[in-house]
Amino acid sequence: MKKNYVSNSSESVRMFKSDFMEALSKVHWTVPLYVFIPIIGFLCYWAFTHTTVTIAGFFGLMVAGLAFWTFAEYILHRFVFHFVPKAEWALRIHFIFHGVHHDYPSDAKRLVMPPSASIPMATILFLLFNWILPEGYIYSFFPGFLIGYLIYDISHYAIHHFNFKGGMWKAIKQHHMLHHYQDPSKGYGVSSPIWDKVFGSDFMKKAK
């Protein structure tokens, strides 16, 4: 079977000549928590103080946001991160955003999205959802969506660096490892394999 990676070292490969750009491309796995937990807290506060949402409505919208993240995660991974362009400059962008992770899957500093990318992306999605959703709903929906993103980012790090002995997390790790080391055209769900099952991109795993 063809080797699908360059190195399993936890050390980072250099991507940019500029020290500043290189620093922006690396991040400790806890950084997304420091960035987005305060934002989640603020949005929840705003939902209860500046909208007419009920407690039941708030939690319903939050669960909807969390569920929608799992779908967004699948779509982004399958159709954006794994879209391989032909132009040389576009291939370079593809490598920066996702190709490097497949070539160096255990790089400890490139397993969660750096704020230089996650903050602009979150801002664009916030504005998009705010335009689509009824007035005020965004402040209940988006915290759930961001919680889903944090679960994805932190679990992605854990999948690559923690040794799960059994249960749900071992199954999730197996699913993602098959994506890296067996067939990158399958297994696009990272925090959950549910959409792979829905869209037929799951692996045929052997029953115990």
BASEDREN-758918 format. One line per 8 residues: number of its first residue (from 1); their letters; for each residue x, y negated, z of N, C-alpha, C. Coordinates in Angstrom, 3 decimals, always signed. Example, Ala and Ser with C-alpha at 12.3 -4.5 7.8 and 13.67 -1.06 7.14 Angstrom:
2
1 = as = +13.190:+5.690:+7.800:+12.300:+4.500:+7.800:+13.200:+3.300:+7.800 ~ +12.850:+2.250:+7.080:+13.670:+1.060:+7.140:+12.900:-0.030:+7.870
//
This chain:
208
1 = mkknyvsn = +0.846:+1.197:+0.000:+0.000:+0.000:+0.000:+0.878:-1.243:+0.000 ~ +0.509:-2.246:-0.830:+1.280:-3.475:-0.933:+1.279:-4.226:+0.398 ~ +2.443:-4.741:+0.768:+2.558:-5.538:+1.975:+1.884:-6.889:+1.754 ~ +0.950:-7.257:+2.645:+0.161:-8.467:+2.453:+0.666:-9.648:+3.261 ~ +1.871:-9.566:+3.815:+2.386:-10.667:+4.611:+3.896:-10.741:+4.445 ~ +4.464:-11.874:+4.800:+5.908:-12.069:+4.690:+6.602:-11.701:+5.993 ~ +6.050:-12.188:+7.116:+6.679:-11.930:+8.408:+5.632:-11.933:+9.509 ~ +5.812:-11.067:+10.504:+4.940:-11.028:+11.674:+5.569:-11.731:+12.872
9 = ssesvrmf = +6.604:-12.514:+12.641:+7.243:-13.250:+13.725:+6.284:-14.288:+14.297 ~ +6.379:-14.534:+15.597:+5.553:-15.569:+16.239:+6.127:-16.960:+16.019 ~ +7.318:-17.036:+15.409:+7.944:-18.329:+15.116:+7.315:-18.946:+13.869 ~ +7.391:-20.283:+13.784:+6.789:-21.006:+12.669:+7.765:-21.194:+11.520 ~ +7.260:-21.034:+10.305:+8.038:-21.349:+9.116:+7.835:-22.833:+8.812 ~ +8.876:-23.495:+8.332:+8.759:-24.923:+8.028:+7.979:-25.103:+6.726 ~ +7.014:-26.042:+6.726:+6.197:-26.294:+5.546:+6.479:-27.657:+4.915 ~ +6.947:-28.614:+5.703:+7.125:-29.974:+5.208:+8.551:-30.461:+5.443
17 = ksdfmeal = +9.055:-31.270:+4.526:+10.347:-31.910:+4.726:+10.260:-32.977:+5.820 ~ +9.133:-33.680:+5.873:+8.924:-34.727:+6.864:+8.718:-34.122:+8.248 ~ +9.476:-34.575:+9.241:+9.304:-34.099:+10.617:+7.928:-34.454:+11.153 ~ +7.419:-35.627:+10.758:+6.091:-36.064:+11.220:+5.004:-35.152:+10.689 ~ +5.018:-34.869:+9.389:+4.020:-33.985:+8.800:+4.143:-32.566:+9.356 ~ +5.377:-32.126:+9.583:+5.598:-30.795:+10.152:+4.986:-30.697:+11.547 ~ +5.164:-31.755:+12.346:+4.607:-31.765:+13.699:+3.081:-31.741:+13.666 ~ +2.473:-32.444:+12.704:+1.014:-32.471:+12.584:+0.437:-31.104:+12.213
25 = skvhwtvp = +1.247:-30.255:+11.585:+0.755:-28.959:+11.111:+0.790:-27.882:+12.188 ~ +1.360:-28.199:+13.358:+1.483:-27.216:+14.437:+0.686:-27.663:+15.652 ~ +0.150:-26.714:+16.363:-0.661:-27.075:+17.534:-0.697:-25.908:+18.519 ~ -0.617:-26.229:+19.805:-0.795:-25.218:+20.850:-2.260:-24.795:+20.883 ~ -2.527:-23.545:+21.210:-3.890:-23.010:+21.115:-4.881:-23.688:+22.042 ~ -4.407:-24.389:+23.081:-5.332:-25.048:+24.015:-5.778:-26.428:+23.538 ~ -5.115:-26.994:+22.537:-5.395:-28.371:+22.113:-6.852:-28.572:+21.678 ~ -7.458:-27.663:+20.891:-8.867:-27.871:+20.528:-9.789:-28.017:+21.737
33 = lyvfipii = -9.464:-27.346:+22.842:-10.275:-27.474:+24.054:-10.197:-28.891:+24.606 ~ -8.989:-29.454:+24.654:-8.807:-30.810:+25.169:-9.497:-31.846:+24.286 ~ -9.531:-31.579:+22.991:-10.119:-32.537:+22.056:-11.642:-32.474:+22.052 ~ -12.200:-31.255:+21.985:-13.625:-31.132:+21.700:-14.521:-30.936:+22.922 ~ -14.006:-30.455:+24.035:-14.866:-30.326:+25.217:-15.387:-31.684:+25.685 ~ -14.554:-32.734:+25.752:-15.106:-34.056:+26.104:-16.141:-34.549:+25.093 ~ -15.935:-34.264:+23.809:-16.898:-34.674:+22.782:-18.217:-33.942:+22.975 ~ -18.135:-32.640:+23.268:-19.348:-31.852:+23.529:-20.093:-32.430:+24.731
41 = gflcywaf = -19.348:-32.749:+25.794:-19.961:-33.318:+26.989:-20.646:-34.641:+26.695 ~ -20.001:-35.496:+25.906:-20.591:-36.790:+25.558:-21.863:-36.618:+24.742 ~ -21.847:-35.715:+23.768:-23.028:-35.486:+22.940:-24.202:-34.972:+23.763 ~ -23.912:-34.076:+24.711:-24.975:-33.565:+25.599:-25.550:-34.691:+26.453 ~ -24.682:-35.516:+26.995:-25.121:-36.683:+27.786:-26.008:-37.595:+26.943 ~ -25.591:-37.854:+25.701:-26.335:-38.745:+24.822:-27.699:-38.151:+24.465 ~ -27.742:-36.836:+24.301:-29.008:-36.175:+23.963:-30.064:-36.411:+25.025 ~ -29.654:-36.364:+26.293:-30.619:-36.506:+27.383:-30.895:-37.952:+27.763
49 = thttvtia = -29.998:-38.861:+27.416:-30.181:-40.261:+27.823:-30.663:-41.169:+26.693 ~ -30.510:-40.734:+25.434:-30.874:-41.600:+24.312:-31.826:-40.942:+23.318 ~ -32.316:-39.739:+23.620:-33.326:-39.099:+22.776:-34.434:-38.570:+23.670 ~ -35.511:-38.131:+23.057:-36.663:-37.625:+23.812:-36.677:-36.101:+23.907 ~ -35.539:-35.466:+23.661:-35.475:-34.009:+23.656:-35.814:-33.436:+25.036 ~ -36.551:-32.329:+25.043:-36.830:-31.615:+26.292:-35.673:-30.663:+26.585 ~ -35.653:-30.115:+27.773:-34.603:-29.151:+28.122:-34.683:-27.938:+27.200 ~ -35.904:-27.447:+26.982:-36.078:-26.299:+26.093:-35.658:-26.647:+24.672
57 = gffglmva = -36.022:-27.832:+24.215:-35.644:-28.264:+22.877:-34.135:-28.411:+22.729 ~ -33.499:-28.938:+23.782:-32.048:-29.108:+23.758:-31.349:-27.769:+23.597 ~ -31.729:-26.803:+24.429:-31.062:-25.500:+24.353:-31.415:-24.751:+23.073 ~ -32.631:-24.959:+22.564:-33.000:-24.346:+21.298:-32.150:-24.867:+20.149 ~ -31.951:-26.176:+20.110:-31.122:-26.774:+19.069:-29.659:-26.397:+19.240 ~ -29.216:-26.288:+20.485:-27.825:-25.902:+20.728:-27.571:-24.476:+20.230 ~ -28.489:-23.570:+20.518:-28.350:-22.189:+20.036:-28.389:-22.154:+18.506 ~ -29.238:-23.005:+17.913:-29.297:-23.079:+16.450:-27.958:-23.555:+15.881
65 = glafwtfa = -27.340:-24.539:+16.540:-26.039:-25.026:+16.099:-24.967:-23.963:+16.212 ~ -24.990:-23.212:+17.307:-24.030:-22.127:+17.511:-24.205:-21.048:+16.445 ~ -25.459:-20.684:+16.173:-25.728:-19.657:+15.165:-25.303:-20.143:+13.782 ~ -25.563:-21.428:+13.494:-25.186:-21.949:+12.182:-23.671:-21.983:+12.010 ~ -22.934:-22.177:+13.129:-21.472:-22.149:+13.011:-21.002:-20.808:+12.451 ~ -21.580:-19.698:+12.924:-21.120:-18.384:+12.463:-21.270:-18.260:+10.950 ~ -22.354:-18.847:+10.419:-22.569:-18.835:+8.970:-21.566:-19.752:+8.273 ~ -21.354:-20.943:+8.825:-20.400:-21.889:+8.249:-18.988:-21.316:+8.259
73 = eyilhrfv = -18.630:-20.634:+9.351:-17.312:-19.994:+9.454:-17.110:-19.004:+8.313 ~ -18.115:-18.193:+8.052:-18.031:-17.195:+6.983:-17.892:-17.868:+5.620 ~ -18.739:-18.852:+5.346:-18.737:-19.525:+4.050:-17.409:-20.240:+3.812 ~ -16.915:-20.964:+4.822:-15.639:-21.672:+4.680:-14.489:-20.700:+4.428 ~ -14.460:-19.609:+5.202:-13.360:-18.662:+5.073:-13.394:-17.971:+3.712 ~ -14.565:-17.560:+3.292:-14.664:-16.787:+2.047:-14.508:-17.658:+0.802 ~ -15.222:-18.773:+0.754:-15.307:-19.522:-0.496:-14.409:-20.756:-0.565 ~ -13.896:-21.220:+0.580:-12.989:-22.367:+0.572:-11.558:-21.911:+0.841
81 = fhfvpkae = -11.331:-21.245:+1.985:-9.967:-20.845:+2.345:-9.404:-19.770:+1.421 ~ -10.285:-18.938:+0.858:-9.808:-17.873:-0.026:-10.039:-18.165:-1.509 ~ -10.356:-19.404:-1.814:-10.397:-19.813:-3.219:-8.968:-20.121:-3.655 ~ -8.478:-19.386:-4.637:-7.094:-19.543:-5.093:-7.097:-20.308:-6.412 ~ -6.674:-21.575:-6.394:-6.662:-22.385:-7.622:-5.498:-22.007:-8.528 ~ -5.473:-22.568:-9.728:-4.417:-22.259:-10.696:-3.349:-23.344:-10.750 ~ -3.744:-24.602:-10.544:-2.791:-25.707:-10.622:-1.754:-25.603:-9.509 ~ -0.519:-25.948:-9.818:+0.559:-25.802:-8.838:+0.326:-26.667:-7.610
89 = walrihfi = -0.130:-27.914:-7.817:-0.375:-28.799:-6.672:-1.516:-28.273:-5.799 ~ -2.530:-27.670:-6.430:-3.662:-27.119:-5.684:-3.255:-25.863:-4.914 ~ -2.352:-25.080:-5.523:-1.838:-23.903:-4.822:-1.075:-24.311:-3.563 ~ -0.366:-25.435:-3.654:+0.363:-25.947:-2.486:-0.610:-26.299:-1.364 ~ -1.723:-26.951:-1.710:-2.742:-27.291:-0.711:-3.348:-26.022:-0.115 ~ -3.609:-25.033:-0.983:-4.154:-23.758:-0.515:-3.212:-23.087:+0.476 ~ -1.918:-23.134:+0.184:-0.936:-22.532:+1.089:-0.923:-23.240:+2.435 ~ -0.998:-24.567:+2.419:-0.973:-25.346:+3.661:-2.181:-25.019:+4.535
97 = fhgvhhdy = -3.363:-24.921:+3.908:-4.589:-24.735:+4.679:-4.820:-23.286:+5.116 ~ -4.402:-22.311:+4.292:-4.720:-20.931:+4.682:-3.688:-19.905:+4.238 ~ -3.035:-20.159:+3.112:-2.078:-19.185:+2.612:-0.962:-18.892:+3.589 ~ -0.500:-19.926:+4.285:+0.581:-19.737:+5.256:+0.172:-18.772:+6.359 ~ -1.103:-18.785:+6.723:-1.570:-17.895:+7.789:-1.527:-16.442:+7.347 ~ -1.790:-16.171:+6.075:-1.721:-14.792:+5.597:-0.275:-14.349:+5.399 ~ +0.597:-15.270:+5.046:+2.010:-14.915:+4.892:+2.690:-14.740:+6.249 ~ +2.252:-15.525:+7.237:+2.842:-15.484:+8.582:+1.712:-15.390:+9.613
105 = psdakrlv = +1.027:-14.245:+9.682:-0.202:-14.129:+10.482:-0.022:-14.250:+11.987 ~ +1.202:-14.111:+12.489:+1.406:-14.195:+13.938:+2.056:-15.501:+14.383 ~ +2.202:-16.446:+13.459:+2.755:-17.754:+13.784:+1.927:-18.398:+14.889 ~ +2.502:-18.504:+16.092:+1.747:-18.930:+17.269:+1.278:-20.370:+17.196 ~ +1.918:-21.197:+16.383:+1.563:-22.617:+16.315:+0.611:-22.939:+15.165 ~ +0.228:-21.924:+14.389:-0.671:-22.184:+13.266:-1.851:-21.214:+13.270 ~ -2.368:-20.946:+14.451:-3.518:-20.050:+14.580:-4.800:-20.792:+14.938 ~ -4.676:-22.033:+15.389:-5.849:-22.884:+15.585:-5.680:-24.116:+14.705
113 = mppsasip = -6.798:-24.732:+14.348:-6.744:-25.859:+13.435:-6.201:-27.102:+14.138 ~ -5.207:-27.775:+13.563:-4.668:-28.983:+14.200:-5.686:-30.118:+14.174 ~ -5.678:-31.007:+15.168:-6.622:-32.139:+15.191:-6.552:-33.010:+13.951 ~ -5.385:-33.052:+13.294:-5.254:-33.840:+12.072:-6.201:-33.355:+10.978 ~ -6.637:-32.101:+11.060:-7.606:-31.550:+10.112:-8.986:-31.386:+10.735 ~ -9.035:-30.929:+11.997:-10.335:-30.613:+12.611:-11.167:-31.855:+12.911 ~ -10.524:-32.953:+13.325:-11.285:-34.168:+13.654:-11.933:-34.783:+12.406 ~ -11.191:-34.986:+11.305:-11.868:-35.495:+10.092:-12.974:-34.562:+9.601
121 = matilfll = -12.736:-33.242:+9.653:-13.749:-32.293:+9.202:-14.991:-32.359:+10.083 ~ -14.787:-32.434:+11.395:-15.919:-32.519:+12.320:-16.698:-33.816:+12.109 ~ -16.015:-34.900:+11.823:-16.673:-36.187:+11.590:-17.555:-36.128:+10.351 ~ -17.031:-35.553:+9.284:-17.798:-35.423:+8.039:-19.032:-34.556:+8.260 ~ -18.869:-33.437:+8.971:-19.998:-32.539:+9.228:-21.030:-33.192:+10.140 ~ -20.576:-33.953:+11.122:-21.507:-34.679:+12.006:-22.378:-35.624:+11.181 ~ -21.761:-36.394:+10.297:-22.517:-37.340:+9.469:-23.467:-36.610:+8.524 ~ -23.023:-35.472:+7.982:-23.874:-34.694:+7.081:-25.083:-34.133:+7.815
129 = fnwilpeg = -24.844:-33.507:+8.968:-25.957:-32.942:+9.740:-26.898:-34.035:+10.223 ~ -26.358:-35.179:+10.606:-27.189:-36.289:+11.077:-28.098:-36.808:+9.972 ~ -27.607:-36.731:+8.733:-28.410:-37.149:+7.583:-29.514:-36.137:+7.279 ~ -29.224:-34.847:+7.489:-30.184:-33.782:+7.163:-31.227:-33.591:+8.258 ~ -30.793:-33.604:+9.516:-31.676:-33.276:+10.635:-32.603:-34.443:+10.990 ~ -33.752:-34.159:+11.618:-34.608:-35.234:+12.126:-33.850:-36.125:+13.119 ~ -34.306:-37.329:+13.279:-33.616:-38.322:+14.098:-33.400:-37.807:+15.532 ~ -32.175:-37.899:+16.016:-31.837:-37.532:+17.388:-31.462:-36.073:+17.583
137 = yiysffpg = -31.809:-35.212:+16.615:-31.533:-33.786:+16.779:-30.033:-33.478:+16.805 ~ -29.258:-34.299:+16.120:-27.837:-34.032:+15.993:-27.144:-33.916:+17.348 ~ -27.610:-34.664:+18.348:-26.934:-34.693:+19.651:-27.158:-33.415:+20.454 ~ -28.139:-32.620:+20.064:-28.345:-31.310:+20.678:-27.789:-30.191:+19.803 ~ -27.900:-30.362:+18.495:-27.441:-29.343:+17.544:-25.920:-29.279:+17.464 ~ -25.270:-30.444:+17.379:-23.835:-30.450:+17.121:-23.000:-29.910:+18.282 ~ -23.404:-30.094:+19.561:-22.636:-29.444:+20.631:-22.570:-27.928:+20.466 ~ -23.669:-27.301:+20.062:-23.660:-25.859:+19.827:-22.753:-25.487:+18.681
145 = fligyliy = -22.777:-26.301:+17.628:-21.908:-26.065:+16.481:-20.439:-26.157:+16.897 ~ -20.082:-27.151:+17.719:-18.709:-27.312:+18.176:-18.298:-26.199:+19.140 ~ -19.231:-25.735:+19.963:-18.929:-24.601:+20.841:-18.601:-23.371:+19.996 ~ -19.360:-23.175:+18.921:-19.070:-22.071:+18.002:-17.685:-22.206:+17.399 ~ -17.328:-23.432:+17.028:-15.988:-23.666:+16.471:-14.903:-23.349:+17.494 ~ -15.095:-23.763:+18.736:-14.096:-23.479:+19.773:-13.966:-21.982:+20.023 ~ -15.088:-21.282:+20.042:-15.046:-19.826:+20.212:-14.245:-19.195:+19.071 ~ -14.491:-19.679:+17.862:-13.759:-19.179:+16.698:-12.257:-19.443:+16.831
153 = dishyaih = -11.891:-20.685:+17.142:-10.478:-21.055:+17.175:-9.722:-20.293:+18.268 ~ -10.285:-20.248:+19.476:-9.605:-19.599:+20.593:-9.591:-18.081:+20.412 ~ -10.692:-17.529:+19.914:-10.722:-16.078:+19.692:-9.758:-15.684:+18.577 ~ -9.577:-16.563:+17.595:-8.621:-16.271:+16.517:-7.207:-16.139:+17.073 ~ -6.860:-17.037:+17.977:-5.545:-16.935:+18.620:-5.455:-15.630:+19.422 ~ -6.495:-15.351:+20.202:-6.491:-14.163:+21.056:-6.411:-12.880:+20.235 ~ -7.115:-12.842:+19.109:-7.110:-11.660:+18.246:-5.697:-11.326:+17.783 ~ -4.922:-12.361:+17.479:-3.577:-12.149:+16.962:-2.536:-11.895:+18.060
161 = hfnfkggm = -2.831:-12.306:+19.306:-1.786:-12.238:+20.322:-2.151:-11.445:+21.579 ~ -3.408:-11.045:+21.720:-3.805:-10.269:+22.893:-4.089:-8.828:+22.476 ~ -3.798:-7.914:+23.371:-4.025:-6.498:+23.109:-5.285:-6.045:+23.842 ~ -6.397:-6.024:+23.139:-7.667:-5.632:+23.746:-7.759:-4.108:+23.829 ~ -8.156:-3.606:+24.972:-8.175:-2.165:+25.219:-9.433:-1.478:+24.720 ~ -10.523:-2.224:+24.613:-11.760:-1.590:+24.182:-12.893:-2.582:+24.105 ~ -14.071:-2.105:+23.786:-15.264:-2.927:+23.765:-15.373:-3.826:+22.546 ~ -16.191:-4.871:+22.695:-16.510:-5.769:+21.597:-15.267:-6.439:+21.021
169 = wkaikqhh = -14.369:-6.921:+21.893:-13.210:-7.667:+21.405:-12.231:-6.783:+20.640 ~ -12.119:-5.535:+21.025:-11.265:-4.615:+20.258:-11.834:-4.427:+18.862 ~ -13.163:-4.321:+18.754:-13.804:-4.145:+17.454:-13.621:-5.391:+16.583 ~ -13.735:-6.580:+17.195:-13.545:-7.832:+16.457:-12.098:-7.951:+15.986 ~ -11.150:-7.578:+16.855:-9.740:-7.614:+16.481:-9.478:-6.656:+15.312 ~ -10.013:-5.446:+15.394:-9.833:-4.474:+14.318:-10.359:-5.037:+12.998 ~ -11.523:-5.677:+13.049:-12.141:-6.248:+11.855:-11.211:-7.279:+11.212 ~ -10.634:-8.155:+12.021:-9.783:-9.208:+11.483:-8.427:-8.659:+11.029
177 = mlhhyqdp = -7.905:-7.678:+11.749:-6.637:-7.093:+11.334:-6.762:-6.375:+9.986 ~ -7.901:-5.747:+9.734:-8.138:-5.133:+8.430:-8.139:-6.186:+7.325 ~ -8.677:-7.366:+7.637:-8.670:-8.473:+6.671:-7.238:-8.871:+6.313 ~ -6.360:-8.890:+7.317:-4.975:-9.310:+7.088:-4.126:-8.209:+6.447 ~ -4.261:-6.991:+6.944:-3.289:-5.958:+6.603:-3.811:-4.862:+5.671 ~ -5.118:-4.901:+5.366:-5.657:-3.898:+4.443:-6.234:-4.539:+3.189 ~ -7.214:-5.434:+3.367:-7.884:-6.008:+2.198:-8.382:-7.419:+2.516 ~ -7.664:-8.475:+2.074:-8.079:-9.851:+2.359:-9.320:-10.289:+1.597
185 = skgygvss = -9.837:-9.438:+0.713:-11.076:-9.771:-0.002:-12.308:-9.291:+0.759 ~ -12.113:-8.805:+1.979:-13.216:-8.390:+2.837:-12.959:-8.907:+4.255 ~ -13.989:-8.838:+5.090:-13.819:-9.188:+6.500:-13.564:-10.666:+6.743 ~ -14.440:-11.522:+6.221:-14.231:-12.968:+6.345:-14.693:-13.511:+7.694 ~ -15.562:-12.804:+8.371:-15.981:-13.248:+9.697:-14.864:-13.029:+10.704 ~ -14.539:-14.046:+11.477:-13.460:-13.940:+12.468:-14.032:-13.729:+13.860 ~ -14.910:-14.630:+14.297:-15.490:-14.491:+15.628:-16.653:-13.508:+15.654 ~ -17.165:-13.164:+14.467:-18.265:-12.197:+14.380:-18.293:-11.594:+12.982
193 = piwdkvfg = -18.505:-10.273:+12.872:-18.587:-9.639:+11.550:-19.994:-9.625:+10.965 ~ -20.937:-10.309:+11.601:-22.350:-10.164:+11.233:-22.610:-10.568:+9.779 ~ -21.987:-11.671:+9.302:-22.273:-12.120:+7.942:-21.581:-11.243:+6.907 ~ -20.505:-10.569:+7.293:-19.903:-9.589:+6.388:-20.872:-8.441:+6.141 ~ -21.601:-8.065:+7.170:-22.592:-6.996:+7.018:-23.746:-7.469:+6.137 ~ -24.167:-8.722:+6.324:-25.287:-9.274:+5.553:-24.939:-9.388:+4.073 ~ -23.719:-9.871:+3.770:-23.330:-10.157:+2.391:-22.467:-9.074:+1.753 ~ -22.321:-7.929:+2.426:-21.657:-6.790:+1.812:-20.157:-6.901:+1.698
201 = sdfmkkak = -19.521:-7.678:+2.570:-18.072:-7.808:+2.529:-17.408:-7.167:+3.757 ~ -18.124:-6.271:+4.397:-17.591:-5.574:+5.565:-16.726:-4.403:+5.107 ~ -15.920:-3.886:+6.028:-15.100:-2.705:+5.753:-15.888:-1.451:+6.070 ~ -15.567:-0.374:+5.390:-16.134:+0.929:+5.717:-15.291:+1.533:+6.843 ~ -15.725:+1.291:+8.092:-14.955:+1.762:+9.237:-15.372:+3.180:+9.585 ~ -14.399:+3.956:+9.963:-14.654:+5.344:+10.326:-15.396:+5.432:+11.651 ~ -16.419:+6.250:+11.690:-17.152:+6.468:+12.943:-16.345:+7.366:+13.856 ~ -16.408:+7.064:+15.160:-15.667:+7.875:+16.128:-16.413:+9.180:+16.363
//
